[in-house]
Amino acid sequence: MIALALITATGVYAQKGFEDGSRYGQGEDSIEALRAISIYREFVKTENYKDAYEQGWKQVFHDAPLSTAYLYTDGVKIMQSMYNEAKAAKDNEKMAQYSEELFKVYEQRLQYLDKLNARAENKTSEGDVWGQYGHSYLSYNPRVSVSRAYELLSKAVEMTKGKTNYYVLDDLMKVSAQRYQNKKDNTEYRDALLQDYVNCATYIDEFIANCTNEKIKENAIKTKDRIDQHFTNSGAADCETLQSIYGPKIEEQKENLDFLNKIVTLMTIFDCTGSDAYFKAAEYANAIAPSVKTAKSLGKLYYNQRGDLDKAMEYFNQAIELDQDKEDIADIYYIMASYYYSKDKYDSSRSCVQKCLANNPKRGDAYIILALLYAANYQWTSEPALNRCSYFAVIDKLEQAKKVDPSVADRANNLIRQYKEQTPQIEDLFMLGKKAGDTVEIKGWINETVTIR
């Protein structure tokens, strides 16, 4: 490149790259820029950052800002190294100087990013540069301004979302929480903190899911915990606070799906699903955009939090109508069956069990509910010994539960032991002309045929 520049320099006036927008400048200046790049990069390769700074890098940074993307990645290494040396020497003046120069590296890179990317094989996004800038602003700065740090980091996260580097998400939550703690009476900061948490908690999950580097993924998983800690320690995370913040706003925002979903997500994360704000937000959100998840959640909440069985079933049926997955549908029918059973609505419970097994015949827990229903309705005749034959049907369903689903075996075996004690004595059946191996038609509610054993 130097030789080419020498050949083409004849008759060309000297002019620097920053003056005419060229890569290296013109004439002698282009030769000097190429020479300086060659020299300083050799120092960078040996991690001699001080000489790299003094013998070439600073000159190129000023004279040829479009020369190469390495100018900026090298510049970050150089300035961070020199800042650390000044910090070790407790030289506050030098720390401040190198800190400012480091920030200028990011600002100049952002200024020329489009032109630099046009020549680069691996392009760098603007959001990534803002994120690196924000991280460096916190890490290599003796005079951090929380508001400036928040400005840099929030801009980066807004641009890169689920592709944001994990450490930038950590930085944003730390700064957002600090900003709120400094002024807890500032509702703007509080609302921003809540939204930042929802965003960061979502984006870190996306980052982890898409990360292929195991070491980075391990660090990201640790960061996920820190994000939770930043928010929890901020004091803005309790249910009472969330209710007081969002409760009064829901009615006026009842058609704003993004707002409603934010409340639902936030309150779910902090186990505040029993609050009025959650109920209202979830219902309005489900009315605008019905979903299996929301309808199923509302069904559980109406039963567990308010004891409203009819309303719960209304939402479960809605979830079933929306769902296309048979296993999911089976799960909903199982929940419905268990709720009906707990309220002694045996016919409805059995109907739901049957529908559950029709969608997923391997639901052992559904067979267990059916066994419990049989046990609750064992009487079908005036003869006590024959009534006790119903427990053979109960045991049959428990055996079936173990057969289709080994994971329920322990629970099924415990119940089998209990119900075996309820089966009739052989001598009592003998007086009725029955013996082991004979069949008995259980009539009434159960309506099944069993074998005496």
C-alpha positions in Angstrom: 0.0 0.0 0.0 2.9 2.4 0.8 4.5 1.6 -2.6 1.2 2.3 -4.4 0.8 5.5 -2.6 4.3 6.6 -3.5 3.6 5.9 -7.2 0.3 7.8 -7.2 1.5 10.7 -5.0 3.3 12.5 -7.8 1.6 15.8 -8.7 -1.0 15.4 -5.9 -1.1 18.0 -3.1 -0.8 16.7 0.5 -4.1 16.4 2.2 -5.3 14.5 5.2 -8.1 12.0 5.2 -10.3 14.0 7.6 -10.0 17.0 5.3 -11.3 15.3 2.1 -13.1 12.3 3.4 -10.7 9.8 1.8 -9.4 6.7 3.4 -5.8 7.7 3.9 -5.6 11.3 2.6 -3.7 12.4 -0.5 -0.1 12.6 -1.5 2.5 12.6 1.2 -0.2 12.5 3.9 -1.5 9.2 2.6 2.1 7.8 2.7 2.5 9.0 6.2 -0.8 7.5 7.3 0.0 4.1 5.9 3.4 4.2 7.6 1.9 5.1 10.9 -0.7 2.3 10.7 2.1 -0.2 10.0 4.1 0.9 12.9 1.5 1.2 15.6 -0.2 -2.1 14.7 3.1 -3.9 15.4 3.1 -2.5 18.9 -0.5 -3.5 19.4 0.3 -7.1 18.4 2.9 -7.2 21.2 0.5 -5.4 23.6 2.9 -2.5 23.9 0.0 -0.1 24.0 1.8 3.0 25.2 4.2 3.0 22.2 1.3 2.2 19.9 -0.5 5.3 21.3 2.6 7.5 20.9 4.0 6.2 17.7 1.2 6.1 15.2 -2.2 5.4 16.6 -2.9 8.9 17.8 -1.8 10.4 14.5 -3.9 8.1 12.4 -6.9 8.6 14.6 -6.8 12.3 14.0 -5.6 12.4 10.3 -7.2 9.3 8.7 -10.4 8.4 10.6 -11.7 6.3 7.7 -8.5 4.3 7.2 -9.6 1.0 8.9 -12.1 -0.4 11.5 -9.0 -1.7 13.4 -8.2 1.9 14.3 -11.2 1.9 16.7 -10.9 -1.6 18.1 -7.2 -1.0 18.7 -8.0 2.4 20.1 -10.3 0.8 22.8 -7.5 -1.6 23.8 -4.9 1.2 23.9 -7.0 3.6 25.9 -8.3 1.0 28.4 -4.8 -0.2 29.0 -3.4 3.3 29.6 -6.4 4.1 31.9 -5.6 1.0 34.0 -2.0 2.0 34.3 -2.9 5.5 35.4 -5.4 4.0 37.9 -2.7 1.7 39.3 -0.5 4.8 39.7 -3.4 6.7 41.3 -2.9 9.4 38.7 -6.4 10.9 38.6 -5.5 13.5 36.1 -4.3 10.9 33.6 -7.3 8.7 34.3 -9.6 11.5 33.4 -7.5 12.3 30.2 -7.5 8.7 29.0 -11.2 8.2 29.9 -12.1 11.2 27.7 -10.0 9.9 24.8 -11.6 6.5 25.1 -15.0 8.0 24.8 -13.9 10.0 21.7 -12.9 6.7 20.1 -16.5 5.5 20.4 -17.9 8.8 19.3 -15.7 9.1 16.2 -16.5 5.5 15.3 -20.2 6.2 15.5 -19.6 9.3 13.3 -18.0 7.3 10.5 -19.7 3.9 11.1 -21.6 3.7 7.8 -18.5 4.4 5.8 -16.4 2.0 7.8 -19.0 -0.7 7.5 -19.1 -0.2 3.7 -15.6 -1.5 3.5 -15.8 -4.1 6.3 -16.5 -7.8 5.7 -17.9 -8.2 9.3 -20.1 -5.1 9.9 -20.7 -3.7 13.3 -24.2 -2.5 14.3 -24.7 1.0 15.7 -26.4 -0.5 18.7 -23.4 -2.7 19.5 -21.1 0.4 19.5 -23.4 2.3 21.8 -23.5 -0.7 24.1 -19.7 -0.9 24.2 -19.5 2.8 24.8 -22.0 2.6 27.7 -20.0 -0.4 29.2 -16.7 1.5 29.0 -18.3 4.7 30.3 -19.1 2.8 33.5 -15.9 0.8 33.7 -13.2 3.3 32.7 -14.4 6.5 34.1 -13.5 8.3 37.4 -16.5 10.6 37.1 -19.5 8.6 36.1 -22.8 10.4 35.5 -25.7 8.1 36.2 -27.9 10.0 33.8 -25.3 9.8 31.0 -24.7 6.2 31.6 -28.4 5.5 31.4 -28.7 7.5 28.2 -26.0 5.4 26.5 -27.1 2.0 27.7 -30.8 2.5 27.2 -30.1 3.6 23.6 -28.0 0.5 23.0 -30.7 -1.9 24.3 -33.4 -0.1 22.4 -31.5 -0.7 19.2 -30.3 -4.3 19.7 -33.1 -5.8 21.9 -32.6 -9.6 22.1 -29.2 -9.4 20.5 -27.8 -7.0 23.2 -24.6 -8.3 24.8 -25.4 -9.8 28.3 -23.1 -7.4 30.1 -24.9 -4.4 28.6 -28.2 -5.7 29.9 -26.6 -6.1 33.3 -25.2 -2.5 33.2 -28.6 -1.0 32.2 -30.4 -2.7 35.1 -27.7 -1.6 37.5 -27.8 2.0 36.4 -31.6 2.1 36.1 -32.0 0.8 39.6 -29.4 3.3 40.9 -31.1 6.2 39.1 -34.4 5.2 40.8 -32.9 4.8 44.2 -31.3 8.2 44.0 -34.8 9.7 43.4 -37.5 7.4 44.6 -40.1 10.1 44.3 -39.5 10.4 40.6 -42.4 8.5 38.9 -40.7 8.7 35.5 -37.6 6.9 36.8 -39.8 4.3 38.6 -41.8 3.5 35.4 -38.6 3.4 33.4 -37.1 0.9 35.9 -40.1 -1.4 35.6 -40.0 -1.3 31.8 -36.2 -1.8 31.8 -36.7 -4.9 33.9 -39.3 -6.4 31.7 -37.1 -5.7 28.6 -33.9 -7.0 30.1 -35.5 -10.1 31.6 -36.9 -10.9 28.1 -33.8 -10.0 26.1 -31.4 -12.0 28.4 -33.5 -15.1 27.8 -33.3 -14.5 24.0 -29.6 -14.0 24.2 -29.1 -17.2 26.2 -31.3 -19.2 23.8 -29.3 -18.1 20.8 -25.8 -18.3 22.3 -23.6 -21.0 21.0 -20.5 -20.2 23.0 -20.7 -22.2 26.3 -18.5 -19.8 28.3 -20.4 -16.8 27.2 -23.7 -18.6 27.9 -22.5 -19.5 31.4 -21.8 -15.8 32.0 -25.1 -14.8 30.6 -27.0 -17.1 32.9 -25.2 -15.5 35.9 -26.2 -12.1 34.5 -29.8 -13.2 34.4 -29.7 -13.7 38.2 -28.0 -10.3 38.6 -30.7 -8.6 36.6 -33.3 -10.0 39.0 -31.2 -8.9 42.0 -30.8 -5.3 40.7 -34.6 -5.0 40.4 -35.4 -6.8 43.6 -32.9 -4.7 45.6 -34.2 -1.5 44.1 -37.4 -1.6 46.3 -39.7 -1.2 43.3 -40.6 -4.9 43.1 -43.3 -5.7 45.8 -46.9 -6.4 44.9 -48.3 -3.5 46.8 -46.1 -1.1 44.9 -47.0 -2.6 41.5 -50.7 -2.5 42.4 -50.4 1.2 43.5 -48.5 2.1 40.3 -50.6 0.3 37.7 -54.0 -0.2 39.3 -55.3 3.3 38.7 -54.0 3.3 35.1 -55.6 0.1 33.8 -59.1 1.5 33.1 -57.8 4.3 30.9 -55.4 1.9 29.2 -57.7 -1.0 28.8 -57.4 -1.0 25.0 -53.6 -0.6 25.0 -52.4 -4.2 24.6 -48.7 -3.5 25.1 -49.4 -1.7 28.4 -51.6 -4.6 29.6 -49.1 -7.3 28.6 -46.4 -5.4 30.5 -48.5 -5.5 33.7 -49.3 -9.1 33.2 -45.6 -10.0 32.6 -44.3 -8.0 35.5 -46.8 -9.2 38.0 -46.4 -12.8 36.9 -42.6 -12.5 37.5 -43.1 -11.3 41.0 -45.9 -13.6 41.9 -48.5 -10.9 42.2 -51.2 -12.7 40.2 -53.7 -12.4 43.0 -53.8 -8.6 42.7 -56.7 -6.7 41.2 -54.4 -5.1 38.7 -53.3 -8.4 37.4 -56.9 -9.7 37.0 -58.1 -6.6 35.2 -55.0 -6.3 33.0 -55.2 -10.0 32.1 -58.9 -9.9 31.3 -58.7 -6.8 29.1 -55.6 -8.2 27.3 -57.5 -11.5 26.7 -60.5 -9.6 25.4 -58.3 -7.8 22.8 -56.1 -10.7 21.9 -57.4 -14.0 23.3 -54.6 -16.6 23.9 -54.4 -20.1 25.3 -51.8 -18.9 27.9 -53.9 -16.0 29.2 -57.2 -17.8 29.2 -55.7 -20.8 31.0 -54.0 -18.5 33.5 -57.2 -16.6 34.2 -59.0 -19.9 34.7 -56.6 -21.0 37.4 -56.7 -17.6 39.0 -60.5 -17.4 39.2 -60.5 -20.8 40.9 -57.5 -20.4 43.2 -57.8 -16.8 44.1 -61.5 -16.1 44.0 -63.1 -19.5 44.3 -65.2 -18.8 41.2 -65.6 -22.2 39.6 -68.0 -21.1 36.8 -65.8 -18.2 35.7 -62.8 -20.5 35.8 -64.5 -23.0 33.5 -65.5 -20.3 31.1 -61.9 -19.4 30.6 -60.7 -23.0 30.4 -63.2 -23.7 27.7 -62.0 -20.6 25.8 -58.4 -21.9 26.1 -59.5 -25.3 24.6 -61.2 -23.6 21.7 -58.0 -21.6 20.9 -55.6 -24.5 21.4 -54.5 -26.9 18.6 -52.2 -29.1 20.6 -53.8 -32.3 22.0 -51.4 -32.6 24.9 -52.2 -29.0 26.0 -55.9 -29.6 25.6 -55.6 -32.8 27.7 -53.8 -30.7 30.4 -56.6 -28.2 30.5 -59.2 -30.9 30.8 -57.2 -32.5 33.6 -57.2 -29.2 35.5 -61.0 -28.9 35.0 -61.5 -32.4 36.2 -59.6 -31.9 39.4 -61.4 -28.6 40.1 -64.8 -30.2 39.6 -63.8 -33.1 41.8 -62.8 -30.8 44.6 -66.3 -29.3 44.5 -68.0 -32.7 44.5 -69.3 -32.2 40.9 -68.6 -35.8 40.0 -70.4 -36.0 36.6 -68.6 -32.9 35.3 -65.3 -34.2 36.6 -65.7 -37.6 34.9 -66.7 -36.0 31.7 -63.5 -33.9 31.7 -61.4 -37.0 32.6 -62.7 -38.8 29.6 -62.0 -35.8 27.3 -58.5 -35.6 28.8 -57.8 -39.2 28.1 -59.3 -38.9 24.6 -56.6 -36.3 23.8 -53.8 -38.0 25.7 -54.3 -41.6 26.7 -51.0 -41.6 28.7 -52.2 -39.2 31.4 -51.8 -41.4 34.4 -53.0 -38.6 36.8 -56.3 -38.5 34.9 -56.8 -42.2 35.7 -56.1 -41.4 39.3 -58.8 -38.8 39.4 -61.2 -41.4 37.8 -60.3 -43.8 40.6 -61.0 -41.2 43.2 -64.4 -40.5 41.6 -65.2 -44.2 41.7 -64.2 -44.3 45.4 -66.5 -41.4 46.2 -69.4 -43.1 44.4 -68.9 -46.7 45.5 -72.5 -47.4 46.8 -74.8 -48.8 44.2 -76.9 -51.4 46.0 -78.3 -52.2 49.5 -75.8 -55.1 49.9 -72.7 -53.8 51.7 -70.4 -56.6 50.4 -71.4 -55.8 46.8 -70.9 -52.1 47.3 -67.3 -52.9 48.4 -66.8 -54.6 45.0 -66.7 -51.1 43.6 -63.2 -50.8 45.1 -62.0 -53.4 42.6 -62.9 -50.9 39.9 -61.0 -48.2 41.8 -57.9 -50.4 41.9 -58.3 -51.2 38.2 -58.0 -47.5 37.3 -55.0 -47.1 39.6 -53.3 -50.0 37.9 -54.1 -48.5 34.5 -52.5 -45.2 35.7 -49.2 -46.9 36.5 -49.3 -48.8 33.2 -49.6 -45.7 31.0 -47.5 -43.4 33.1 -44.8 -44.8 35.4 -44.2 -41.3 36.9 -47.4 -41.7 38.9 -46.6 -45.2 40.2 -45.7 -44.1 43.8 -48.9 -42.2 44.3 -51.0 -45.0 42.6 -49.4 -47.7 44.8 -50.1 -45.8 48.0 -53.8 -45.5 47.0 -53.9 -49.1 46.0 -52.7 -50.2 49.4 -55.5 -48.0 51.0 -58.3 -49.2 48.8 -57.3 -52.9 49.0 -58.4 -52.7 52.7 -61.8 -51.6 51.5 -62.5 -54.5 49.2 -65.0 -57.2 50.5 -64.0 -60.3 52.5 -64.1 -63.5 50.6 -66.5 -65.1 53.2 -68.9 -62.2 52.8 -69.1 -62.8 49.1 -69.3 -66.5 49.6 -72.6 -66.0 51.4 -73.8 -64.2 48.2 -72.7 -67.0 46.0 -69.5 -65.2 44.8 -65.9 -66.3 44.8 -62.5 -65.1 43.5 -62.4 -65.1 39.8 -66.1 -64.3 39.4 -67.2 -61.1 37.8 -69.5 -58.5 39.3 -71.4 -55.9 37.3 -71.1 -52.7 39.2 -74.2 -50.7 38.4 -75.2 -47.2 39.4 -72.8 -44.3 38.9 -69.7 -46.5 38.1 -71.4 -48.9 35.7 -68.4 -51.2 35.1 -67.8 -55.0 35.3 -65.0 -56.1 37.7 -63.3 -59.4 38.6 -63.2 -60.5 42.3 -59.7 -61.2 43.7 
